[in-house]
Amino acid sequence: MIPFLVRRLLGAVPIVLGIATIVFFVLSLAPGDAASFFVSPNITPEVLEQMRRNMGLDQPVHIRYLRWMGSMLRGDFGISFSRNQPVRDIIAEILPNTLILAFCAVVLAFAAGILIGVFQAVRQNRFSDSSLSVVGLFFYSMPSFWLALMLILIFSLSARNLWDWPIWFPVSGMTSVDYPFMGPMEQLRDRVMHLVLPSVSLALVLAAGIARYMRGSMLEVIRQDYIRTARSKGLSEASVIFKHALRNGLIPIITLLGLYLPFLFSGAVLIETVFAWPGMGRLLVDAIFQRDYPVVMAGTFIFAVMVVVGNLIADVLYALVDPRIRYD
Amino acid sequence: MSSTLWSTPVSAMTESSDRLLPGRAVLTFVLPGLSQLMRGRIASGGFVLLLWLGFAWIPIMRWERVTGAISGPWDHQLALITWILGVTMILLWSFLQERREKTFHTISTRSQWSLAWRAFGKSKVAVASAMTVVVFYLVALLAPFLAPFDPAAQGSLLTERMLAPSLLHPLGTDQFARDVLSRALYGARISLTIGFVAVSISMTIGTLLGATSGFLGGKVDAVVMRFVDMVISFPRLVLLIAIIAFFEPSIFLIVAVLGLTQWPQPTRLVRGEVLSLREREFIQAGRALGFSRARLILRHIIPNTLVPVIVAATLGIGDTIVLEAGLSFLGLGVQPPTASWGTMVADGRDNLLGAWWISTFPGLAIVFIVLSFNLAGDGLRDALDPRLRS
C-alpha cells in the first residue's frame, strides 16, 4: 500500500509542474503584461519602464519561466498588486472558505445522489424511477448560477418579503453583519444558514449526475448471483440492498469524485460570485478584472492542483475499497 | 458497411388509399403533414404541420421585414435563405411522402445508419428532443423575422422599464426597457452557434489526436496522454476566464477558446476505442496490404470511432452552452448590447424580486436546449449501439 501511495504521489509531481508551465505560457501569450495594472495617466512611461525592470519583465521568456518555476517551488507566489499583500497570505486566508463550500457540496451531492440512485434502482422502470430520471436530467442540464438565482428568489427574497416564511436564507457572504456580537451557538447557526443556499445550488447539479451513475451501477450489482444468494438466505430486503449490494455499487461512484472535481470548482467560481462568498473563485474573478497577474497565476495554479490532489484521494479511496485493485 | 437491398412490400398496395384525389394533391402542398397526421403518423405529420404553420406565419405577419431582407443586413439575408430552404424542404418532404404512398414498394437499405435511424425513431423522448433542437436552431436562424422588437433598442426608461409579461411584451421588459422575448430569440443565435462551432473544433482535434496517439502508441501516446491529464486537471471555467480575461472578449475568441479547451475528453475517448481497433483483423489486413499509416488512420480507424464521437459531441454541445452562459454571466463572454442568454440572466440579477422575468426566462431557455441535447445524445447512444438495439 505504501509503495503504491508513494508512486501515485511521485506521478502527480510532473503533472503539477506541467500545469504550472501551462499557466505561465498561456498568460505570457496574452497581450499586455503585469505592468499594465499600473497604467494610468499619472504614470510616465519612464516609471512604467522602471516597474517592468523591477518585476523582471524585461527579461526574455525562458528566464522569466525559470524564475517563476523557481519561486513557485519555494511557495512564493509574489505580491498582489491590488491588495499589496503576499499572494501566499491571501490564498492561505481564502482557500479554507472555498474548501468548506466544496466539501459541503460534495457531501450533499453524494448523499443525495447515492440515495436517489439506490431508490431508483430498487424501483426500476416504475413511475417513481422514470419521473426521478426526468427530474434529475432537468437539474443536470441546469446552469448552476441560474439555479442559484432561482433559489435566492424563492428561498430568500420571496420567502422574506412576499410570503413571510418563518425561515429564509441569507444570500451574501459567509456571516451576517452582526456576527461578532452573537453568542457561540448563534454564530454557528449563522454560518450554517449562510452555507445552505450556495452548497445546495452547487450540489444539485452534481447530485443529478451521481444519481444517474448510481442507478446504473446498482442495477448491475443487483443482477448478480450473490444478491440472489443473499435473498434466498432469507435476508430482509433492506439488508440485501444496503449491506450487500450498496457496498459493491458504491465502488465505481468513487471515480466520480475525481471526475467531477473540475466541474465542482468551475461551478464554485460562479456560485461564489453569485453569493459574494469570499473564496478562491471570487478572488480569481476579481483579480482578472483588476489585471492582478500574480493572483491570477497563483489562483489558476491552485485550482488545478486541488483537482490533482482530489484525483489522488479518489484513487487511494478506490484502492482501499476495492480489493481487486492490485497495488503494483 | 454492407448495404444489401431489400424490397419490402408496403401496405399501400391496397388500392384505396394510394389513388390521390386532386383535392388531396392540393392539400399536400397547402398543408403539408396533414395527410400524414390523418394517417396516424402523429409525430412526423404534426411536427411538419406545425413547422409549416410557423413558416407561413412569417410572411403574413412580417411582410415588410421579409421583403426588406434582400437588401438588408447579413442576418436578415440568412433568415430569408433559411426561410426559403425550410419551405422548399417541407414541400419536398410532403411530395416524396405522398409519392411513396402511391408506389407499390419502397426500397430501403439496411445499412448500419438506417438501422440506427429507425431505432432512434422508436424512442419517443429522443425524437421529441431532436425536434426541439431543430426548432431552437430554426428560431435562432429566423430570429430577425420572429422577434417582435429590436433586441438592442431601448424603450422609454420612464414608462417601459421592467414591465411584467403582457400581450405586447410576452416575457416582459428589462431594466433598459428592452423586450425580453426579442432578446431571448436573438440570444439563441449566440448560444447555439457557439455550442455547435466550438464542439466541431474540439471533436475534430480530439478525433485526429486520439486516433494518431492510440494508433502509433509508444512515446507519442505517452506524451499526448500526459498533456491530456494536465489540461483535464484545470477546471475548464477557470482556464477559460484566465485566457479570455487578458484578451479582448469577442465571439471568435470565445468560440476558439471553448473549442481549444475541450479536446482532451474526445481525445481520451477516441484513443480508448483505437487501442482495441488497431488489433482487429481488418487493420492487420490493411497493414498486410501495405497501406500507409495515414491511410489506415484516416480511412479505416477514424470512421469506426465516429459513433462514440457523435454521441459525445451531442452531449458536449449542452456542456458548452452552459459554459458559454457562465462566461457571459461573469461578463467575460459576449459583450453588451449583443444579447446572449448568460448576460440576460446577469442583467436580471439586481432586480430578482421586482422583475423576476428578466433572469428566469433566458435561464429556462438554456435548461430546455441543454436538456434536449442531453436527451437526444442518450437516444443517439442507444440507437447507434448495436448491442442496445432490440
Interface residues (C-beta under 8 A of the other chain):
Chain A: P14 I15 G18 I19 I22 V23 V26 L27 A30 P31 G32 L137 F138 Y140 S141 M142 P143 F145 W146 L149 M150 I152 L153 L157 S158 N161 L162 L261 P262 F263 L264 F265 S266 G267 V269 L270 T273 V274 G281 L284 V285 I288 F289 R291 V296 G299 T300 F303 A304 V307 V308 N311
Chain B: R226 F227 D229 M230 V231 I232 S233 F234 P235 R236 L237 V238 L239 I241 A242 I243 A245 F246 F247 G318 V322 L323 A325 G326 F329 L330 G331 L332 G342 V345 G348 R349 L352 L353 W356 S359 T360 G363 I366 V367 V370 L371 N374 L375
